[in-house]
Amino acid sequence: MRNKLLHTLLFFLFALHAEAADKGLNTAERNHISQALTRIVEREVSGGTAKVQNCQIKGRRLRLNVSIGLSYYPFREESVQAIYDTVRTLLPKSLAKHRLEICTDKRPIEELIPLACRSSFDRRKIRTFTNRSPRPLVRRLSSPVEPTRGLQQRHIALWQSHGRYFEQKENRWRWQRVSQWMTREDLFTQSFVLPYLVPMLERAGANVLLPRERDIQRTEIIVDRESIDPAGRYTELTGKTSWRDGGTGFGMIRPSYGPGQNPFREGGCRIAETTTDEQGTCKAIWTADIPHPGDYAVYVSYRTFPQSTSEARYTVHHAGGESRFAVNQQMGGGTWIYLGTFRLEAGDGQSVVTLTNRSDENGRIVTADAVKIGGGYGNIARTVCDSLRTPEQEYLEEVSGFPRYCEGARYWLQWAGFDESVYAPKNGGDDYKEDYMSRAHWVNALMGGSERLPGQPGLNIPVDLALAFHTDAGARETDEIVGTLGICCTRDNEGLFEGGASRYRSRDLTDLVMTQIVQDIRATWEPEWQRRGLWNRSYYEARVPSAPTMLLELLSHQNFADMRYGHDPRFKFLVARAVYKGILQHIAAQYDYSYMVQPLPVADFSVELDGAGTARLRWRPVEDRLEITAHPTGYIVYTAIDNGDFDNGTRVREPEWSCEQEPGRLYRYRVSACNEGGESFPSETLAACSVPDAKGTVLIVNGFTRISAIPSYSTETEAGFPDCDGGVPDRCDISYIGRQRNFNRAYYADEHQETALGGCDTDCESEIVAGNTFDYPALHGRSVVRSGYSFCSTSLGALLDGSCDPERYAVMDLILGKQRSTLMGRGVQGYEFEAFPVRLQQVLRDYTAAGGSLLVSGSHVASDLWESENSCDADRRFAREVLHYEYAAGQAARTGKVRSVSAQLPFGECRFRQEPGPEGYAAGAPDALNAVGTGAFPAVRYAENDRTAGIAFDGEGYRTVVLGFPFETIPSEAERDRMMNRTLRFLTQTR
């Protein structure tokens, strides 16, 4: 009875307090304000609501406490002022002159404006999250770009959601997320992070650290004194100074690693004193047998000592020459440190990495340990935890059998030498939980010992921020976008980071990145892209790291409307650039500098030859309409000769450059734009070769510009991605797992994933699907050169804008690949990538009218003019009148075998690529053609059905050869050479 009376009294007192607190506003007034705030929130936030929960009056101050939904709004100075003005008009006269304060998420809304978006703030009162480390972990000494207003000296921890893991209860390896819409989150997020976001951040000067393998190369070679890998060898050269034992280090003494086994504690390392004396120089050399040519990530390892040097000088020897790095060994000791990815040619005993003790820091310690080349396969063996084992379960200890980049962070972190407390916080009994927990603990392990986490052991790396890149679940019955969600956590450690910076800096980061993503998507691809909540919640990945951290849920991987965009490579570039810009804004505000965004890639690139063996390169800078600071102030020209790789680049000021070419040698070029913020992605690769006593010069036009998702369709009853076209990945796709099976909208929310809308096969898991590599002029050009002709090349844009005059050349080789009219996403921006846009049709009309002969090859040279909704009668007249063919059939062949049927082009038989794989893109759905007009005749037929695969035209003024499949999909060099030789002979023979 006494307790009941006490509860009644407390309730009565609480009610009196609530009534007193709200005495200034009645229910109707609170509702009006709530409705006004909800309307404001709804303008930006999907389903946004805001409700005045109570008001407090103290003296002349009125405080409105509003529900958490208001905090999801992206507050800026102008919008905060507008909110205050709106609410003030709804206050009763008795409160109109009170000092108003609107609060949500336990903060006045003006305090929720990110620091980067404030016109000014008092740095004496607001502590930012900064580090004073004088030198970053890795500096790229050979790079001609040195950003000063980008992300130089900054360290960013970044991870791409989930990965393959061992499920103890099922006693097997499995994926963490469902298979749907031809992918799964474990792989899908990597297709944003690895090819786009990480390079953007690094090109801005950042050191990017990942808790998962970043290299998709399946070969891995470990070079170390104690390694059991026979493909690697470690040697030393000594001068006045010599190497000596340095204690514990890496040692690969077993093929796989079980619980608690740490390869970085099973070997030794070597040390030497640094010297400024050239005669005192000693070197460590890591050589390897490279089994096949390819791109390989190169990692180094070392041990950190109190007297370690801050500039250990490494050199990587690769197919393009040498690249030099300075590694700060005062941090990062005892794990793999990424230097870069390099082209290595096949061959035994190649010197891949060297390390010298030469330094400007005399008398310090430099450490030599292991080198890792390539990504490889997982080597962490797992077993069922004894406490979970049933009598029926056999003892199992096995590795995943998958490439290492497919595995979750838990396994990479063990292989990378982190303590068991980092990767196994559940004592090895629950790999699923340990995977996401380990990512958060890893951030703190990186930071441990640095000024931002001095009391915790770790690698002494001053991490500036962390970002977890995820996609979310959830489906909509209609074609409605789910959109973007951001998550942060500000509650732990009394709301402060070590050093006193507020954990609301995590909210700043989340707001900036999320807002930039939504703004950029709405401005370019999808005006109805949804902004979801900005949650301040205790998610493990957001709560545990001791640096500002964001958990991004970009879109719903289960929702069709989202995935129509999510699969597109250009959308991935746009999103990654938005994330990079948000990070840059956040970092610049913390360190108080005016940032500059790296430029967009250049366009309209051309390489032409003059008669004296000089190559003239020209291009056009591309202005970014979304970012005024991204204007280029210079350019980097990269050159590769013959079969070598690209060099470290030459910096130039103007959008043109000339260089001398040695006769008979094939040169390849690519160009990037740069400014104080960093370097853009490179252009397409063009090529040129001047052949002594050449029969003529061929102009190769790279008209294959398409990168796109598999085309989608949507009706009232069906939706999905029919795999009849295959789309075109950007360079390659690592997220595709198999064809969609279920297109029935009735199953949009089926809880059984095998039968859900978007359910797909999984036979292509971990397969690499090649796409458009934008370097086909060199492949065509090699066959041209071996036919006795010189060649130069141009982008389609330079041809169409008149920068390159085709009438200077007797023969044009037009590469169309899988170019075809394509709707991007829901088609808001209309069709792109037409095979023959109107301007190109006119250029080819003029060129042939002037007597130029033409080779055209591509999978959709006819179907895009006849079958596309974007085509018209004028397109078909162009094909008949100028190129002398018409459409016979699409998807005309499956086997990829063709044979010549004309004595004028007697190249015999050849095969083109029809199966997707890592070696090159597949032709997919090639066209069958019919010859039209006098002088036109079948020249090539598909062997399986005798349909015409190519036609030739021998007219009064010019000749043409048109192939219904891409020339570059012929994998055999000998067959390409034979076809090109016969084709050029036909196109140039005297009439």
PEHU-V78085 format. One record per residue. N is the residue number from 0. BURIAL is 1 if it has 16 or more other C-alpha atoms within 10 Angstrom, else 0. Layout:
[[N	BURIAL] [N	BURIAL]]
This chain:
[[0	0] [1	0] [2	0] [3	0] [4	0] [5	0] [6	0] [7	0] [8	0] [9	0] [10	0] [11	0] [12	0] [13	0] [14	0] [15	0] [16	0] [17	0] [18	0] [19	0] [20	1] [21	1] [22	0] [23	1] [24	1] [25	0] [26	0] [27	0] [28	0] [29	1] [30	0] [31	1] [32	1] [33	1] [34	1] [35	1] [36	1] [37	1] [38	0] [39	1] [40	1] [41	1] [42	0] [43	1] [44	1] [45	1] [46	0] [47	1] [48	1] [49	1] [50	1] [51	1] [52	0] [53	1] [54	1] [55	1] [56	1] [57	0] [58	0] [59	0] [60	0] [61	1] [62	1] [63	1] [64	1] [65	1] [66	1] [67	1] [68	1] [69	1] [70	1] [71	1] [72	1] [73	1] [74	1] [75	1] [76	1] [77	0] [78	0] [79	1] [80	0] [81	0] [82	1] [83	0] [84	0] [85	0] [86	1] [87	1] [88	0] [89	0] [90	1] [91	0] [92	0] [93	0] [94	1] [95	0] [96	0] [97	1] [98	0] [99	1] [100	1] [101	1] [102	1] [103	1] [104	1] [105	0] [106	0] [107	1] [108	1] [109	1] [110	0] [111	1] [112	1] [113	1] [114	1] [115	1] [116	0] [117	0] [118	0] [119	0] [120	0] [121	0] [122	0] [123	0] [124	0] [125	0] [126	0] [127	1] [128	1] [129	1] [130	1] [131	0] [132	0] [133	0] [134	1] [135	1] [136	1] [137	1] [138	1] [139	1] [140	0] [141	0] [142	1] [143	0] [144	1] [145	1] [146	1] [147	1] [148	1] [149	1] [150	1] [151	1] [152	1] [153	1] [154	1] [155	1] [156	1] [157	1] [158	1] [159	1] [160	1] [161	1] [162	1] [163	1] [164	1] [165	1] [166	1] [167	1] [168	0] [169	0] [170	1] [171	1] [172	1] [173	0] [174	1] [175	1] [176	1] [177	1] [178	1] [179	1] [180	1] [181	1] [182	1] [183	1] [184	1] [185	1] [186	1] [187	1] [188	1] [189	1] [190	1] [191	1] [192	1] [193	1] [194	1] [195	1] [196	1] [197	1] [198	1] [199	1] [200	1] [201	1] [202	1] [203	1] [204	1] [205	1] [206	1] [207	1] [208	1] [209	1] [210	1] [211	1] [212	1] [213	1] [214	1] [215	1] [216	1] [217	0] [218	1] [219	1] [220	1] [221	1] [222	1] [223	1] [224	1] [225	1] [226	1] [227	0] [228	1] [229	0] [230	1] [231	1] [232	1] [233	1] [234	0] [235	1] [236	0] [237	0] [238	0] [239	0] [240	1] [241	1] [242	1] [243	0] [244	0] [245	1] [246	0] [247	1] [248	1] [249	1] [250	1] [251	1] [252	0] [253	0] [254	0] [255	1] [256	1] [257	1] [258	0] [259	0] [260	1] [261	1] [262	1] [263	1] [264	0] [265	0] [266	1] [267	1] [268	1] [269	1] [270	1] [271	1] [272	1] [273	1] [274	1] [275	0] [276	0] [277	0] [278	0] [279	1] [280	1] [281	1] [282	1] [283	1] [284	1] [285	1] [286	1] [287	1] [288	1] [289	1] [290	0] [291	0] [292	0] [293	1] [294	1] [295	1] [296	1] [297	1] [298	1] [299	1] [300	1] [301	1] [302	1] [303	1] [304	1] [305	0] [306	0] [307	1] [308	1] [309	1] [310	1] [311	1] [312	1] [313	1] [314	1] [315	1] [316	1] [317	1] [318	1] [319	1] [320	0] [321	0] [322	1] [323	1] [324	1] [325	1] [326	1] [327	1] [328	1] [329	1] [330	1] [331	1] [332	1] [333	1] [334	1] [335	1] [336	1] [337	1] [338	1] [339	0] [340	1] [341	1] [342	1] [343	1] [344	1] [345	0] [346	0] [347	0] [348	0] [349	1] [350	1] [351	1] [352	1] [353	1] [354	1] [355	1] [356	1] [357	1] [358	1] [359	0] [360	1] [361	0] [362	1] [363	1] [364	1] [365	1] [366	1] [367	1] [368	1] [369	1] [370	1] [371	1] [372	1] [373	1] [374	1] [375	1] [376	1] [377	1] [378	1] [379	1] [380	1] [381	1] [382	1] [383	1] [384	1] [385	0] [386	0] [387	0] [388	1] [389	0] [390	0] [391	0] [392	0] [393	0] [394	0] [395	0] [396	1] [397	1] [398	1] [399	1] [400	0] [401	1] [402	1] [403	1] [404	1] [405	1] [406	1] [407	1] [408	1] [409	1] [410	1] [411	1] [412	1] [413	1] [414	1] [415	1] [416	1] [417	1] [418	1] [419	1] [420	1] [421	1] [422	1] [423	1] [424	1] [425	1] [426	0] [427	1] [428	1] [429	1] [430	1] [431	1] [432	0] [433	1] [434	1] [435	1] [436	1] [437	1] [438	1] [439	1] [440	1] [441	1] [442	1] [443	1] [444	1] [445	1] [446	1] [447	1] [448	1] [449	1] [450	1] [451	1] [452	1] [453	0] [454	0] [455	0] [456	0] [457	1] [458	1] [459	1] [460	1] [461	1] [462	1] [463	1] [464	1] [465	1] [466	1] [467	1] [468	1] [469	1] [470	1] [471	1] [472	0] [473	0] [474	1] [475	1] [476	0] [477	0] [478	1] [479	0] [480	1] [481	1] [482	1] [483	1] [484	1] [485	1] [486	1] [487	1] [488	1] [489	1] [490	0] [491	0] [492	0] [493	0] [494	0] [495	1] [496	1] [497	1] [498	0] [499	0] [500	1] [501	1] [502	1] [503	1] [504	1] [505	1] [506	1] [507	1] [508	1] [509	1] [510	1] [511	1] [512	1] [513	1] [514	1] [515	1] [516	1] [517	1] [518	1] [519	1] [520	1] [521	0] [522	0] [523	0] [524	1] [525	1] [526	0] [527	0] [528	1] [529	1] [530	1] [531	1] [532	1] [533	1] [534	1] [535	1] [536	0] [537	0] [538	0] [539	1] [540	1] [541	1] [542	1] [543	1] [544	1] [545	1] [546	1] [547	1] [548	1] [549	1] [550	1] [551	1] [552	1] [553	1] [554	1] [555	1] [556	1] [557	1] [558	1] [559	1] [560	1] [561	1] [562	1] [563	1] [564	1] [565	1] [566	1] [567	1] [568	1] [569	1] [570	1] [571	1] [572	1] [573	1] [574	1] [575	1] [576	1] [577	1] [578	1] [579	1] [580	1] [581	1] [582	1] [583	1] [584	1] [585	1] [586	1] [587	1] [588	1] [589	1] [590	0] [591	0] [592	0] [593	0] [594	1] [595	1] [596	1] [597	1] [598	1] [599	1] [600	1] [601	1] [602	1] [603	1] [604	1] [605	1] [606	1] [607	1] [608	1] [609	0] [610	0] [611	0] [612	1] [613	1] [614	1] [615	1] [616	1] [617	1] [618	1] [619	1] [620	1] [621	1] [622	1] [623	0] [624	0] [625	0] [626	0] [627	0] [628	1] [629	1] [630	1] [631	1] [632	0] [633	1] [634	1] [635	1] [636	1] [637	1] [638	1] [639	1] [640	1] [641	0] [642	0] [643	1] [644	1] [645	1] [646	1] [647	1] [648	1] [649	0] [650	1] [651	0] [652	0] [653	0] [654	1] [655	1] [656	1] [657	0] [658	0] [659	0] [660	1] [661	0] [662	0] [663	1] [664	0] [665	1] [666	1] [667	1] [668	1] [669	1] [670	1] [671	1] [672	1] [673	1] [674	1] [675	1] [676	1] [677	1] [678	1] [679	1] [680	1] [681	1] [682	1] [683	1] [684	1] [685	1] [686	1] [687	1] [688	1] [689	1] [690	1] [691	0] [692	0] [693	0] [694	0] [695	0] [696	1] [697	1] [698	1] [699	1] [700	1] [701	1] [702	1] [703	1] [704	1] [705	1] [706	1] [707	1] [708	1] [709	1] [710	1] [711	1] [712	0] [713	1] [714	0] [715	0] [716	0] [717	0] [718	1] [719	1] [720	1] [721	0] [722	0] [723	0] [724	1] [725	1] [726	1] [727	1] [728	1] [729	1] [730	1] [731	1] [732	1] [733	1] [734	1] [735	1] [736	1] [737	1] [738	1] [739	1] [740	1] [741	1] [742	1] [743	1] [744	1] [745	0] [746	1] [747	1] [748	1] [749	0] [750	0] [751	0] [752	1] [753	1] [754	1] [755	1] [756	1] [757	1] [758	1] [759	1] [760	1] [761	1] [762	0] [763	1] [764	1] [765	1] [766	1] [767	1] [768	1] [769	1] [770	1] [771	1] [772	1] [773	1] [774	1] [775	1] [776	1] [777	1] [778	0] [779	1] [780	1] [781	1] [782	1] [783	1] [784	1] [785	0] [786	1] [787	1] [788	1] [789	1] [790	1] [791	1] [792	1] [793	1] [794	1] [795	1] [796	1] [797	1] [798	1] [799	1] [800	0] [801	0] [802	1] [803	1] [804	1] [805	1] [806	1] [807	0] [808	1] [809	1] [810	1] [811	1] [812	1] [813	1] [814	1] [815	1] [816	1] [817	1] [818	1] [819	1] [820	1] [821	1] [822	1] [823	1] [824	1] [825	1] [826	0] [827	0] [828	0] [829	0] [830	0] [831	1] [832	1] [833	1] [834	1] [835	1] [836	1] [837	0] [838	0] [839	1] [840	1] [841	0] [842	1] [843	1] [844	1] [845	0] [846	1] [847	1] [848	0] [849	0] [850	1] [851	1] [852	1] [853	1] [854	1] [855	1] [856	1] [857	1] [858	1] [859	1] [860	1] [861	1] [862	1] [863	1] [864	1] [865	1] [866	0] [867	0] [868	0] [869	1] [870	1] [871	0] [872	0] [873	0] [874	1] [875	1] [876	0] [877	1] [878	1] [879	1] [880	0] [881	1] [882	1] [883	1] [884	1] [885	1] [886	1] [887	1] [888	1] [889	1] [890	1] [891	1] [892	1] [893	1] [894	0] [895	1] [896	1] [897	1] [898	1] [899	1] [900	1] [901	1] [902	0] [903	0] [904	1] [905	1] [906	1] [907	1] [908	1] [909	1] [910	1] [911	1] [912	1] [913	1] [914	0] [915	1] [916	1] [917	1] [918	0] [919	1] [920	1] [921	1] [922	1] [923	1] [924	1] [925	1] [926	1] [927	1] [928	1] [929	1] [930	1] [931	1] [932	0] [933	0] [934	0] [935	1] [936	1] [937	1] [938	1] [939	1] [940	1] [941	1] [942	1] [943	0] [944	0] [945	0] [946	1] [947	1] [948	1] [949	1] [950	1] [951	1] [952	1] [953	1] [954	1] [955	0] [956	0] [957	1] [958	1] [959	1] [960	1] [961	1] [962	1] [963	1] [964	1] [965	1] [966	1] [967	1] [968	1] [969	1] [970	0] [971	0] [972	0] [973	0] [974	1] [975	1] [976	1] [977	1] [978	1] [979	1] [980	1] [981	1] [982	1] [983	1] [984	0] [985	1] [986	1] [987	1] [988	0] [989	0] [990	0]]
